[in-house]
Structures are given as structure tokens and as C-alpha cells.
Amino acid sequence: MSIIAVIDYDMGNLHSACKGIQQAGGTPKITDSAKEIASSDAVILPGVGSFDPAVQQIRSRHLEKPLKEAIASGKPFLGICLGLQILFDDSEEGTEPGLGIIPGTVRRFRSEPGVTIPHMGWNQLEMRQPELSLWQALPINPYVYFVHSYYVAPLDPSVNAAMVTHGSQTVTAAIAKDNIVAVQFHPEKSADSGLKILHNFVSQIREKVAV
């Protein structure tokens, strides 16, 4: 049985994330324990809310080092929404430094006539890494569910795994690098496509554990 550590730092949609993982056949364990993170087979960092309180909570619970060690160990890692943004160096939303795992910053959508901020609702992914295991067996340009006013801007565009267009702006919707994948949308709220993405993540874990 593969144990997936779902990080609890008081900023996450833990119930819906865990329910989505269970529906995909995984075994989630909500935790803020460094020992449990280290012994898990994979890590999910969910998140809703604002950048500064999120990274403050990560640091006050002494989670920064265990998260970085888990990623460095090569175990599968999935960030969701704010859990994507705090992987970056900093954010226009606040003043706190991010975790600095992915070089780049978090930017706010520009105001445009007739374009709402936050970007909220269903929108289509434009794949940049179509062979990524997370995307296997998905429809072409699948619809997924977004709720965000800020988006990540990686320094290295090759980490972009999917983009999304809101108004005239095409921005990063997902990144992938080595064992890290992280998405701006909410797979646990994205119906069949979101469940398939979570199922693909769980399958990736099983394959790694079986090796």
C-alpha cells in the first residue's frame, strides 16, 4: 500500500484533496510530521488562500526542510493551486520568500476590460509536455477547474507542462520537472479529467514503489 503524505499547514483543501486521491485508488495521510513525510511514498502539497500566510505556516511548522528533502529524495511530488505557487522564489501577492524550489515568481493577472479576476471556473489546458505521465489518457485540451488571481511565471519555460488562456493572457497552468509536478487548477474539483490526473499520479507512485 502506497502512503501519500498530504501536507497539513492550515492552508489546504485537505478533505477534498484526500477524497480525490481515495477515489483515484490512493491512500492519503494528512500530516505535518517530518518523520511521516520522510517515510511516505509520495507527497501532495495542497493549498488555498494567500501566499504570505502559506509560507509562514510552512516555516512555523518546520516543514520547509522535510519538503525539500522529500523532493530531493526523488519521491513523486504533486502541488495543487497555492501548493504550486509557494514552490517559487516570491510572489507579487506578498513579501515573504517562497520555497525557491522552482526559479521564478508569482504574478497577478493584468486587469482587462470584460475579463474577471479571479480567473474562476472551467477552462481548457494547452499541453506543453504532452508525454507527461500525469496527462495520459486525457481528452485533447481537457477542461479543468480554476480559482486564482495569481499565476506562476517560471524563469525556465521548459518546466511548463500546460498553459491556460484568460483574456489576452496565456499563463502557466502546470509545471513538471524531474519528480515534481504542480498544477494551478484543482484536479479534485475537475470532474472526470481531474480524477484521471489523480489516478495517473497514484499509478506513477505504484510504479515507483514496485521498482
C-alpha positions as CSV (number, residue, x, y, z in Angstrom):
1,M,0.0,0.0,0.0
2,S,1.5,3.3,-1.1
3,I,1.1,6.1,1.5
4,I,0.7,9.6,0.2
5,A,1.5,12.4,2.7
6,V,-1.0,15.3,2.3
7,I,0.7,18.2,4.0
8,D,-1.3,20.0,6.7
9,Y,-0.3,23.6,7.2
10,D,-3.8,25.1,7.8
11,M,-4.0,26.4,4.2
12,G,-5.2,23.4,2.3
13,N,-8.4,21.9,0.9
14,L,-7.4,18.7,2.7
15,H,-10.8,17.0,2.7
16,S,-11.5,17.4,-1.0
17,A,-7.8,16.6,-1.9
18,C,-7.9,13.4,0.2
19,K,-11.3,12.4,-1.2
20,G,-10.0,12.8,-4.8
21,I,-6.9,10.7,-4.0
22,Q,-9.1,8.0,-2.4
23,Q,-11.4,7.9,-5.5
24,A,-8.2,7.5,-7.6
25,G,-7.2,4.5,-5.6
26,G,-4.5,6.1,-3.4
27,T,-4.1,6.1,0.4
28,P,-3.7,9.7,1.7
29,K,-2.4,10.5,5.2
30,I,-2.8,14.1,6.4
31,T,0.3,15.1,8.3
32,D,2.7,17.8,9.4
33,S,5.2,15.3,10.7
34,A,8.7,15.4,9.2
35,K,9.0,11.7,10.1
36,E,5.8,10.7,8.3
37,I,6.7,12.9,5.3
38,A,10.1,11.1,5.1
39,S,8.5,7.6,5.3
40,S,5.8,8.3,2.8
41,D,5.9,7.1,-0.8
42,A,4.8,10.5,-2.2
43,V,3.8,14.0,-1.2
44,I,0.9,16.2,-2.0
45,L,1.1,19.9,-1.1
46,P,-2.4,21.4,-1.5
47,G,-3.3,25.0,-0.7
48,V,-5.9,27.7,-0.9
49,G,-5.5,31.3,0.3
50,S,-2.7,33.8,0.2
51,F,1.0,33.4,-0.4
52,D,2.5,35.0,2.7
53,P,0.4,33.2,5.3
54,A,1.1,29.9,3.5
55,V,4.8,30.2,3.6
56,Q,4.7,31.5,7.2
57,Q,2.7,28.4,8.2
58,I,5.1,26.1,6.3
59,R,8.0,27.6,8.2
60,S,6.3,27.9,11.6
61,R,5.6,24.1,11.4
62,H,9.2,23.4,10.4
63,L,8.0,21.9,7.1
64,E,10.4,23.6,4.7
65,K,13.3,21.2,5.3
66,P,11.2,18.0,5.2
67,L,9.5,19.1,1.9
68,K,12.8,19.9,0.3
69,E,14.3,16.6,1.5
70,A,11.3,14.7,0.1
71,I,11.7,16.4,-3.3
72,A,15.5,15.8,-3.3
73,S,14.9,12.1,-2.5
74,G,13.1,11.7,-5.8
75,K,9.7,10.7,-4.5
76,P,6.7,11.8,-6.5
77,F,5.5,15.3,-5.5
78,L,2.2,17.0,-6.5
79,G,1.5,20.6,-5.7
80,I,-2.1,21.9,-6.1
81,C,-3.1,25.6,-6.5
82,L,-1.3,27.6,-3.8
83,G,0.9,24.5,-3.4
84,L,2.3,25.3,-6.8
85,Q,2.8,28.9,-6.1
86,I,4.8,28.6,-2.9
87,L,7.4,26.4,-4.7
88,F,8.6,29.6,-6.4
89,D,11.0,32.3,-5.2
90,D,8.5,35.1,-4.4
91,S,5.1,36.5,-5.2
92,E,3.5,39.8,-6.1
93,E,0.8,38.9,-3.6
94,G,3.2,39.4,-0.6
95,T,6.7,40.0,0.7
96,E,7.7,36.6,2.1
97,P,10.2,34.5,0.2
98,G,8.8,31.3,-1.3
99,L,10.5,27.9,-1.0
100,G,12.7,28.7,-4.0
101,I,12.4,25.1,-5.4
102,I,11.4,26.3,-8.9
103,P,13.2,29.6,-10.0
104,G,10.7,32.3,-10.9
105,T,8.0,34.5,-9.4
106,V,4.2,34.6,-8.9
107,R,2.4,37.4,-10.8
108,R,-1.1,38.9,-10.7
109,F,-3.3,38.8,-13.8
110,R,-3.4,42.2,-15.5
111,S,-6.8,43.9,-15.5
112,E,-8.5,43.9,-18.8
113,P,-11.9,45.2,-19.9
114,G,-14.5,42.4,-19.7
115,V,-12.1,39.9,-18.0
116,T,-12.8,38.9,-14.5
117,I,-10.2,38.5,-11.8
118,P,-10.0,36.0,-10.2
119,H,-9.9,33.6,-13.1
120,M,-12.6,31.3,-11.8
121,G,-14.4,28.4,-13.4
122,W,-13.7,25.8,-16.2
123,N,-11.0,26.4,-18.8
124,Q,-9.0,24.4,-21.2
125,L,-5.5,23.2,-20.8
126,E,-3.0,23.7,-23.6
127,M,-0.4,21.0,-23.2
128,R,3.3,21.7,-23.3
129,Q,4.6,18.3,-22.2
130,P,2.0,16.0,-23.8
131,E,4.0,12.9,-22.9
132,L,3.9,13.7,-19.2
133,S,2.5,10.7,-17.3
134,L,0.1,13.0,-15.5
135,W,-1.7,13.7,-18.8
136,Q,-2.0,10.2,-20.1
137,A,-5.5,9.1,-21.4
138,L,-6.9,12.7,-21.1
139,P,-9.0,14.3,-23.8
140,I,-7.3,16.8,-26.0
141,N,-7.2,20.2,-24.3
142,P,-9.3,19.0,-21.3
143,Y,-11.4,21.3,-19.2
144,V,-10.3,21.7,-15.6
145,Y,-11.5,24.0,-12.8
146,F,-9.5,27.1,-11.7
147,V,-9.8,29.7,-8.9
148,H,-6.9,32.1,-8.8
149,S,-5.9,35.7,-9.2
150,Y,-2.1,35.0,-9.4
151,Y,-0.2,32.7,-11.7
152,V,3.4,31.3,-11.7
153,A,6.0,32.6,-14.1
154,P,9.0,30.2,-14.2
155,L,12.3,31.5,-15.4
156,D,12.8,28.4,-17.4
157,P,9.9,27.9,-19.8
158,S,10.8,24.3,-20.4
159,V,9.2,23.4,-17.0
160,N,5.8,24.4,-18.3
161,A,3.7,21.3,-18.6
162,A,0.4,23.1,-19.5
163,M,-0.8,26.6,-20.2
164,V,-4.2,28.3,-19.9
165,T,-5.6,31.4,-21.6
166,H,-7.6,34.0,-19.7
167,G,-8.5,37.1,-21.7
168,S,-5.4,38.0,-23.7
169,Q,-3.0,36.4,-21.2
170,T,-1.7,32.8,-21.7
171,V,-0.1,31.7,-18.4
172,T,1.3,28.6,-16.8
173,A,-1.3,26.1,-15.6
174,A,1.0,23.3,-14.6
175,I,4.7,22.7,-14.3
176,A,6.8,19.5,-14.3
177,K,10.4,18.9,-13.6
178,D,12.0,15.6,-12.6
179,N,9.8,14.2,-9.8
180,I,7.9,17.5,-9.3
181,V,4.5,18.1,-10.8
182,A,2.3,21.0,-9.7
183,V,-0.9,22.4,-11.1
184,Q,-2.7,25.7,-10.7
185,F,-6.1,24.2,-11.2
186,H,-8.0,21.9,-8.7
187,P,-8.0,18.3,-10.0
188,E,-10.2,17.3,-7.1
189,K,-12.9,19.7,-8.5
190,S,-12.3,18.9,-12.2
191,A,-14.7,16.0,-12.7
192,D,-13.5,13.1,-14.8
193,S,-10.4,14.8,-16.2
194,G,-9.3,15.7,-12.7
195,L,-9.9,12.3,-11.4
196,K,-7.9,10.8,-14.2
197,I,-5.0,13.2,-13.4
198,L,-5.0,12.0,-9.8
199,H,-5.3,8.4,-10.9
200,N,-2.2,8.9,-13.1
201,F,-0.3,10.3,-10.2
202,V,-1.3,7.3,-8.0
203,S,-0.3,5.0,-10.8
204,Q,3.1,6.7,-11.0
205,I,3.6,6.2,-7.3
206,R,2.8,2.5,-7.6
207,E,5.2,2.0,-10.4
208,K,8.0,3.7,-8.5
209,V,7.3,1.7,-5.3
210,A,7.3,-1.5,-7.3
211,V,10.7,-0.9,-8.8
